[in-house]
Amino acid sequence: MVEHRKFGNLLPHLILWVGVAIVAFPVYLAFVASTQDNATIANGQMSLLPGGHFLENYYKTIFVGSSGTTREPVASMLFNSFVMAMSIALGKIAISIISAYAIVYFRFPFRMTIFWIIFITLMLPVEVRIYPTYKIAADLNLLDSYAGLALPLIASATATLLFRQFFMTVPDELLEASRIDGAGPLRFFWDTLLPLSRTNMAALFVILFILGWNQYLWPLLITTRDDMQTIQIGIRKMIVTSDALTEWPIVMATAVLAMLPPVAVVVLMQKLFVRGLVETEK
């Protein structure tokens, strides 16, 4: 017998809404600030309701730019961040799934040694190896380029480990059936493993896209021209520390725009993302 409690879920829902309000309120304040004029924010008179400068502020943000240390319009920064995030996400998935496929389905000397070397690199994030990585990128003339933004960050030991663990759960009968049908290694990989890995790739893509989008240290080092900077670097350069007055409506509008692509990716791929995280059997 199932007991139906009228108020049994009231407390969990209340806690959930309080948590949503705590997370969403700063975002709402950023949006409200992006619709005000600079004098209102500087004088501390900003209200909790949107102002009347929405179109003006967002047009200036996207197509004109601010008066800070960077004058590049946000549209180019969004494009740079999008190219970098997409390249990192797709590159990590491609390299990791091929590496995991080789480790699981091919027998060659020092196979497990290579896997453990890849796994150990988890202890060496980009902050630890920042100088040699920058030196190699500079020697290869990758400064101020999309290749320089993405290539040094596309290897992923975590994704390789996840794909390896999934491939080890694939029944051996599928491999034997593919061999009977005359399929070679590439056809087995393309026709069998890739379709089975679709939800895993979707879940990883969401995580890796947000990881690439939020990169700050590496783009700060690898880019010197304003037209190649990402939106995270642009937000920092818009905040002026000298006597000049920071254009806070432009900064807040840029922050709101910077949140939209990751949110769009999560919303559009929500079902595949959840399935990729919770499914244990294919």
Stockholm file with secondary structure:
# STOCKHOLM 1.0

chainA/1-282         MVEHRKFGNLLPHLILWVGVAIVAFPVYLAFVASTQDNATIANGQMSLLPGGHFLENYYKTIFVGSSGTTREPVASMLFNSFVMAMSIALGKIAISIISAYAIVYFRFPFRMTIFWIIFITLMLPVEVRIYPTYKIAADLNLLDSYAGLALPLIASATATLLFRQFFMTVPDELLEASRIDGAGPLRFFWDTLLPLSRTNMAALFVILFILGWNQYLWPLLITTRDDMQTIQIGIRKMIVTSDALTEWPIVMATAVLAMLPPVAVVVLMQKLFVRGLVETEK
#=GR chainA/1-282 SS CCCCCTTTTHHHHHHHHHHHHHHHHHHHHHHHHHTSCHHHHHTTCCCSSCCSCHHHHHHIIIIICCSSSCCCCHHHHHHHHHHHHHHHHHHHHHHHHHHHHHHHHCCCTTHHHHHHHHHHGGGCCTTTTHHHHHHHHHHTTCTTSHHHHHGGGCCCHHHHHHHHHHHTTSCHHHHHHHHHTTCCHHHHIIIIIHHHTHHHHHHHHHHHHHHHHTCCHHHHHHCCSGGGCCHHHHHHHHSCCSSSCCCHHHHHHHHHHHHHHHHHHHHHTHHHHHHHHHCCCC
#=GC SS_cons         CCCCCTTTTHHHHHHHHHHHHHHHHHHHHHHHHHTSCHHHHHTTCCCSSCCSCHHHHHHIIIIICCSSSCCCCHHHHHHHHHHHHHHHHHHHHHHHHHHHHHHHHCCCTTHHHHHHHHHHGGGCCTTTTHHHHHHHHHHTTCTTSHHHHHGGGCCCHHHHHHHHHHHTTSCHHHHHHHHHTTCCHHHHIIIIIHHHTHHHHHHHHHHHHHHHHTCCHHHHHHCCSGGGCCHHHHHHHHSCCSSSCCCHHHHHHHHHHHHHHHHHHHHHTHHHHHHHHHCCCC
//
